[in-house]
Amino acid sequence: MPVAKGIEIQNEEINEEVSDELYERLTIIVDKGQEPLRIDKFILQRIVNTSRNKIQCAIDNGMVLVNNQKIKSNYKTKPGDQIIYYSDTDAVTYEILPEKLPLNIVYEDDHVLVINKPAGMVVHPAAGNFSGTLINGVAWHLKEQQPDLDENKLPRFGMVHRIDKNTSGLIVLAKSDLAAVHLAKQFFDHTVQRRYIALVWGNFDIQSGTITGHIGRHQRFRKLMDVFPDGEYGKEATTHFTVLEDLKYVSLVECKLETGRTHQIRVHMQHIGHPLFNDDVYGGNRIIKGTVFTKYKQYVDNCFELCKRQALHAKTLGFIHPFTEEPMLFESELADDFKELIEKWRAYTGNNQFVKS
């Protein structure tokens, strides 16, 4: 998000979007010589590509804090005030055309919509993917419920996070302004529970561990992400993992996200030498462990053909309901191609251990 010159913006990187969480936090320190000014006008003068209505909505929903306190729109800024503004990143700028698409809706009420997304479906329209996305389907679904729905009122039809095209599993969307800002803050504050199941190359010396390291755009290949030493570049990222099953050449692991950076699990696992099975972006689509003799190579190629995408599934999603404030927790079964892949490796390695999916 562009920012006017002369303003102090702290902590969060704002030049590039490197997060699957679609809200960011901007911190503004009011200059010593600043005259008293209504908070909404103050922010409007300093943040480019926003609107007073959007700012006032953020204020009403507790997304603007002054000195860590909620305020009203008529609050007047004072020198030295610390203003924290939670704002969506406006990642989707393309027109959203409603399309009738099959949606596996796990839960729905007046405020939230939880969907089990299949692998191969893009979450939102972007260059090269203007139709057939999850959001196109959600737009149709919501228009069926509310024919007079103002498409500009709920940006991106309630997107507050996203998962990769070739990752299957749970995603939550907001159906109201209240839900959008409430969920966005939960994602930014890292209080949302997210657990993924992944099949990765190789074996582990430990049964559980934590991967840290900032994630940012690759310095040479801008469509890729990379891990950097803390504080050097990118955003802080933390992934906790537990080994569920050792299949000799590959391992089934559970990954718990503390942060939600773009490609986080895929990049972190590659960083520690365990790329996701059949991840064609981060090196998992070739033999990492085992021989390259004909029979084994043919077996691995058959596995690649069985699961034609990175073996990653968003299994668990938990959050506080934005209206009732009750804890919500959802679980989803592994996609069929993923389950068949695991069974194929179990049969090959003689491991009959059962892991609940």
N, C-alpha and C positions, 0 to 999 in steps of 0.2 A: 504494500500500500504506500503510495507516494506521500511524503510528509513535507510541509513547508519548511524552508530554511530557518535556522536560528532557534530551532526547538530541540530540547534535550530528550532524546529517546533512549531508554535504557533497556537492558537485557535482551529482549526478543529480537531475533533477526527478522528484518522486514523486506529485504531486497528480493529474496527468492522463497518460494513456497517449498519447503522440504518436510512437510508434515502431513500425515493422513488425518489429522485433526484440523478442521476447517475454520477454526477461530484462532486469533492471535491476541496478544496483550501488548498494548502500547503504554509506556509510562512517560508522562510529561511533567516537568518541573516548571512551575510558573516563575518567570523572571522577577528579579527584585523591583524593577521599575514598572511592572504591569499594573495598570489601573483596574479597579474592580470591574468585572464583566461577567454576565450570566454564563454559567458553565456550558450551556449548549452553544452559545455564540462563540465562546472561547475555543471550543474544540472544532467547530465548523471553520474557523479562520485558520486553523493549523493542520487539519487533516484534509488532504485533497481527495476528490472522488467519493465524497459522502454527502449526506443530506441532513438538514436539521431534524426532519421527521425521524430518520434512522437513529440519530443521536438521542432524541427525546425518548424513543422507544427503548433504547439501551439504558437510559437513566431510569425510566419507570420500572425496568425489570432487573435493576441491581447490577447492571453490567458496566456502570461507571462509578468508581470509588474516588473519594477525595480524602487523603490521609487515612486510607483503609476504612472509610466510613461511607455508607450509602447516603446519597443526597437527593434533593429535588431539582427540577429543571430551573427553578428561580435562584438557586445557589449562586453567589457571586464569588469568583476566584479571588484569592489573596496571594501576595508575593510569598514564594516558598512552598505553596501548596503542591502536594504530589498527587497527580491525577492518573488513575489507572483506567484505561478504556479497553474493554474486551470488544473486539470487532471481527466480523466474518471477513474472510480474505477475498471474497468476490472471485473465487477461482473459476466459476462457470459464468461466462459472458454470452454464450450462445442461446438462441431462442429454444425453449423447451417445447417440443410438439408432443402432445399426448398420443400414446400408442397403446393399443390393446395387446398386452404381453402377459404370459403366464407368470404369476408371482407366488412364491411359496411363503405365505404370510403366517408367521408363527404366533403373533399377538397383535391386537389392534384395539385401541379405544379412541376417545376424542382427542387425545394428546400425543400418543406415540404409535409408531408402526414398526414392528420388528419383522425382518424378512430374512429367510435363509437363501442367500444368493448362490446360484450355481456357478461353477467355474466356466469361464468363457464369456461371461456377461460383464460389460463395462459398466461402471457405476453411474457416470454422468457424461453428457455430451461434451465432446472436445474435437479438436482437429482430427479428421479421419473417422470419427465415431459420432455422427450427428443423430443417429437413430438406433433403435434396438437396445438402448441402455436401460438400466434399472430405473433411473429417474424418468425416462419417457413412460415406462410402465406405471410408475407411481403417479405421475401426472394424470394419466387416464383413470386410474383407480380413484383418485381424489375428486376428479371432475365428475365421475359417476355419482359420487356421494354428494358433492356440492357443485351443481352446475354453474352457480354464480361465483365460484371461487376466484378471487382476484389473484392472478398468477404473479403479480408483482409484490403481493403482500408477504408471501412466504418464499424468500429467495431459495432457489434450487429445490423447491418443494421439501424443505425441512432437513437438508443435509447438514450433519454436524461432524461426520467422519466418513471415511471410505475404506474399502479394501481393494486389493489389486484385481484386475480383470481375471486372472487365472488362479485366484484364490477363492475357494468356496467358503460358505459359512455366514454367520450372523452379522447383520448390520441394523442399526436403529435409525429411524428418521422421525423428525418432529412434525406434528400436525397442527401446531398452534405456535404463536409468537412466544407464549410463556414457556412452552416445551423447548423451543429452539434455544433460547438464551439459557435456560436452566441446564439442559444437557450439554450445551457448549461449555459452560463453566465447569461442569463435572469432568469433561474430557480434558480441558486445559489444566485443571487442578489434579489430574491423574487419579481420580477416585473411582473411575469406571473399571470394573473387573473385565479383563480380556484374557482368555486363554486359547491358545492355538495348538493344534496337533500337527507335527511335521515329521516327514521321513527324510533323514539326512544321510549323507555319505559318511562311512567310517564308524569307529567305536570310541567310547569315552573312557578315560581312566577314572573319572569320578561320576557319581550318580546324579549329582545336581550341582549347579553353579550359577554365576551371574556374569553376564557380558556387559561391559560398559565401553564408552568411547563415543565421541561426538559423531553424528552422521550429517553429511552435507553432500552437495553435488560433487561428482568426480571432477577433478581439476582439468582433465582433458576430454573425457566423454561425458557431456553435460546431461545426457539422459539417464546416466547411471548414478547411483549413490555410492559413497565410500565412507570408511571409518577413519577418523582423524584423532590425534592426541587431544586430550581434554584441553579445552580453551583455545585451541589453535584455529579451528574453523568448524562451521556447522552448529548443530544443536545437540545438547546432552541427550543421550539415549541409554536406556537400561532394559535388558532382557534377562529374566530368570528362566532357567531351563531345568527340567528333570527328565532323566532317561527312563522311559517306560518299558522298553524292550530292546535287547541287543540281538540283532539278526546277522551277526558276523561281519557282513560287508556294509550294512546300513544299520541305522538306529532309529527307533521310533521315540520321539521326544515330545514333551509338553513344554510350551513356551508361554510364560506369563509376562505381559507387557506392563512396564511401569510408565513408559512414554509411548507416543504413537508416531514415530517418524516414518517417512516414506520408505518402503521396502525394509523396514527395521529388522525383522527376523531373518529375511533373506541375506541382508548385508552382514549382520552380526554373525550368523552361522558361517558364512563364507570367510569372515575375518578370523575365526578360530579354526579354520581348516575343515569345516563340515558343511559344505554347500548343500542346499536342498536338492533332493533327488529330482532330476529332470528340470532344473531351473536353467533355462537356456540363456538367461541374462547374466547369471553369476556363477557359471561354470559347472552346474550340476548335471548337464546333459551329456556327460562323457564319463567313462569309467574312472573313478577316483580311488577305489580300493578293489583289489582282486586282479587276476591276470587278464591279459588281453587275448588269450587263446580263443579259438573259434567258438567252442561250445558255450563258454561263459559269456563271451561278447554277444553271441546270439541271444542268450537268455536275457541279458541286460537290455538289448535292443527290443526284445519282446515286452519287457517291463515298461520301457519308454513308450511303446506303442499302446500299451494298456492304459497308462495314465499320461496323457499327452500334455501335461502342464506341471508346474512345480507342485510337489506333494505338500500342500499347506491348506489347513482348514481352520476357520475361525469357529471354534467349538462352543465357547462359553462367553456370555455377555451379561454383565450385571451393572445396574445403575439404580439411582433413587428416582422414583416416579416424580416427574416435575409438578404434578398437581396433588396427589395423595401423600407424597413424601414417603411412601412405602418402598422397601427394598424390592427390586425386581431382578430375577435371575433366570436366564434362559440357556438351555443346552440343545445342541443339534447333533444328529448323527453324522458320521463321516459320509462324504459323497461315495456313490457306488464304485467309481473308478479307483478312489483312494483305498477303500476297503478291499477290493479285489487285488490291488497292488500289494498290500500288506500280507494278504493270504498267500499270494504267489511267493513272496520272500520267505514266509514261514515254511511253506512246503519245500522250498529249495534248500533251506538251512536245517530242516528237521526240527524247527522250533514250533511246538504246538501250544505255546503259552497263549492264553487268551487275555486280551486287553479290551476292556469295555470301550466302545466307541460312542 
